[in-house]
Amino acid sequence: MPLTALLALSLPLTIPPDCPRPVALDVESARRIAAREIAARPRPGRFILQIAQDSERRGAWRAWQELLRLPAQRHPRGGGGISMRIDRCTGAVSDLHYQR
Protein backbone atom coordinates (compact mmCIF):
# COMPACT_ATOMS: atom_id res chain seq x y z
CA MET A 1 0.00 0.00 0.00
CA PRO A 2 1.43 3.45 -0.88
CA LEU A 3 2.55 5.70 1.95
CA THR A 4 -0.09 8.34 1.12
CA ALA A 5 -2.83 5.71 1.46
CA LEU A 6 -1.48 4.66 4.86
CA LEU A 7 -1.41 8.27 6.02
CA ALA A 8 -4.96 8.83 4.79
CA LEU A 9 -6.14 5.81 6.77
CA SER A 10 -4.45 7.04 9.94
CA LEU A 11 -6.13 10.48 9.93
CA PRO A 12 -9.45 10.93 11.73
CA LEU A 13 -12.41 10.77 9.38
CA THR A 14 -13.74 14.12 10.55
CA ILE A 15 -10.95 16.17 8.92
CA PRO A 16 -11.93 17.65 5.57
CA PRO A 17 -10.01 16.14 2.62
CA ASP A 18 -8.75 19.58 1.53
CA CYS A 19 -6.64 19.88 4.69
CA PRO A 20 -3.19 18.45 3.93
CA ARG A 21 -1.51 19.60 7.17
CA PRO A 22 -3.98 20.12 10.00
CA VAL A 23 -2.78 22.35 12.83
CA ALA A 24 -5.16 20.94 15.45
CA LEU A 25 -5.19 17.28 14.45
CA ASP A 26 -5.74 15.82 17.90
CA VAL A 27 -7.22 16.74 21.26
CA GLU A 28 -3.88 17.74 22.77
CA SER A 29 -3.08 20.26 20.04
CA ALA A 30 -6.59 21.71 20.38
CA ARG A 31 -6.04 21.89 24.16
CA ARG A 32 -2.80 23.87 23.68
CA ILE A 33 -4.55 26.36 21.38
CA ALA A 34 -7.47 26.77 23.79
CA ALA A 35 -5.13 27.17 26.79
CA ARG A 36 -3.24 29.92 24.95
CA GLU A 37 -6.47 31.81 24.24
CA ILE A 38 -7.70 31.40 27.82
CA ALA A 39 -4.35 32.58 29.25
CA ALA A 40 -4.75 35.81 27.27
CA ARG A 41 -8.10 36.43 29.00
CA PRO A 42 -7.65 35.45 32.66
CA ARG A 43 -10.84 34.97 34.68
CA PRO A 44 -11.23 34.47 38.44
CA GLY A 45 -12.14 30.98 39.53
CA ARG A 46 -10.94 27.44 38.98
CA PHE A 47 -11.90 25.77 35.75
CA ILE A 48 -11.42 22.46 33.94
CA LEU A 49 -10.77 22.70 30.20
CA GLN A 50 -12.90 20.31 28.11
CA ILE A 51 -12.31 19.49 24.42
CA ALA A 52 -14.67 17.58 22.12
CA GLN A 53 -15.36 17.16 18.43
CA ASP A 54 -17.70 19.84 17.15
CA SER A 55 -21.05 18.31 16.27
CA GLU A 56 -22.01 21.28 14.08
CA ARG A 57 -18.81 21.66 12.05
CA ARG A 58 -17.08 18.62 10.66
CA GLY A 59 -13.54 20.03 10.77
CA ALA A 60 -13.55 21.70 14.17
CA TRP A 61 -13.14 21.15 17.90
CA ARG A 62 -15.23 22.70 20.68
CA ALA A 63 -13.37 23.83 23.78
CA TRP A 64 -14.99 25.10 26.96
CA GLN A 65 -14.25 25.62 30.62
CA GLU A 66 -16.29 24.02 33.36
CA LEU A 67 -16.24 25.38 36.87
CA LEU A 68 -14.26 23.10 39.17
CA ARG A 69 -16.56 21.84 41.89
CA LEU A 70 -14.96 20.95 45.16
CA PRO A 71 -16.54 18.16 47.26
CA ALA A 72 -17.63 20.67 49.92
CA GLN A 73 -19.48 22.80 47.34
CA ARG A 74 -22.89 21.47 46.46
CA HIS A 75 -23.93 24.41 44.30
CA PRO A 76 -20.96 26.63 43.42
CA ARG A 77 -21.87 30.17 42.48
CA GLY A 78 -20.92 31.96 39.35
CA GLY A 79 -19.40 30.78 36.14
CA GLY A 80 -17.44 32.89 33.78
CA GLY A 81 -15.76 30.14 31.79
CA ILE A 82 -14.73 30.67 28.19
CA SER A 83 -15.87 28.56 25.25
CA MET A 84 -14.65 28.55 21.65
CA ARG A 85 -14.51 26.68 18.37
CA ILE A 86 -11.10 25.65 16.95
CA ASP A 87 -10.65 24.88 13.25
CA ARG A 88 -8.68 21.66 12.75
CA CYS A 89 -6.98 22.77 9.53
CA THR A 90 -5.83 26.26 10.46
CA GLY A 91 -6.06 26.31 14.25
CA ALA A 92 -8.17 29.47 13.98
CA VAL A 93 -10.33 30.28 16.99
CA SER A 94 -13.89 31.46 16.39
CA ASP A 95 -17.13 31.86 18.34
CA LEU A 96 -15.19 32.73 21.51
CA HIS A 97 -17.47 33.83 24.32
CA TYR A 98 -17.75 33.89 28.07
CA GLN A 99 -20.25 31.61 29.75
CA ARG A 100 -22.36 32.77 32.65
C-alpha positions in Angstrom: 0.0 0.0 0.0 1.4 3.4 -0.9 2.5 5.7 2.0 -0.1 8.3 1.1 -2.8 5.7 1.5 -1.5 4.7 4.9 -1.4 8.3 6.0 -5.0 8.8 4.8 -6.1 5.8 6.8 -4.5 7.0 9.9 -6.1 10.5 9.9 -9.4 10.9 11.7 -12.4 10.8 9.4 -13.7 14.1 10.6 -10.9 16.2 8.9 -11.9 17.7 5.6 -10.0 16.1 2.6 -8.8 19.6 1.5 -6.6 19.9 4.7 -3.2 18.4 3.9 -1.5 19.6 7.2 -4.0 20.1 10.0 -2.8 22.4 12.8 -5.2 20.9 15.4 -5.2 17.3 14.4 -5.7 15.8 17.9 -7.2 16.7 21.3 -3.9 17.7 22.8 -3.1 20.3 20.0 -6.6 21.7 20.4 -6.0 21.9 24.2 -2.8 23.9 23.7 -4.5 26.4 21.4 -7.5 26.8 23.8 -5.1 27.2 26.8 -3.2 29.9 24.9 -6.5 31.8 24.2 -7.7 31.4 27.8 -4.4 32.6 29.3 -4.7 35.8 27.3 -8.1 36.4 29.0 -7.7 35.4 32.7 -10.8 35.0 34.7 -11.2 34.5 38.4 -12.1 31.0 39.5 -10.9 27.4 39.0 -11.9 25.8 35.7 -11.4 22.5 33.9 -10.8 22.7 30.2 -12.9 20.3 28.1 -12.3 19.5 24.4 -14.7 17.6 22.1 -15.4 17.2 18.4 -17.7 19.8 17.1 -21.1 18.3 16.3 -22.0 21.3 14.1 -18.8 21.7 12.0 -17.1 18.6 10.7 -13.5 20.0 10.8 -13.6 21.7 14.2 -13.1 21.2 17.9 -15.2 22.7 20.7 -13.4 23.8 23.8 -15.0 25.1 27.0 -14.3 25.6 30.6 -16.3 24.0 33.4 -16.2 25.4 36.9 -14.3 23.1 39.2 -16.6 21.8 41.9 -15.0 20.9 45.2 -16.5 18.2 47.3 -17.6 20.7 49.9 -19.5 22.8 47.3 -22.9 21.5 46.5 -23.9 24.4 44.3 -21.0 26.6 43.4 -21.9 30.2 42.5 -20.9 32.0 39.4 -19.4 30.8 36.1 -17.4 32.9 33.8 -15.8 30.1 31.8 -14.7 30.7 28.2 -15.9 28.6 25.2 -14.6 28.6 21.6 -14.5 26.7 18.4 -11.1 25.6 16.9 -10.7 24.9 13.2 -8.7 21.7 12.8 -7.0 22.8 9.5 -5.8 26.3 10.5 -6.1 26.3 14.2 -8.2 29.5 14.0 -10.3 30.3 17.0 -13.9 31.5 16.4 -17.1 31.9 18.3 -15.2 32.7 21.5 -17.5 33.8 24.3 -17.8 33.9 28.1 -20.2 31.6 29.7 -22.4 32.8 32.6 
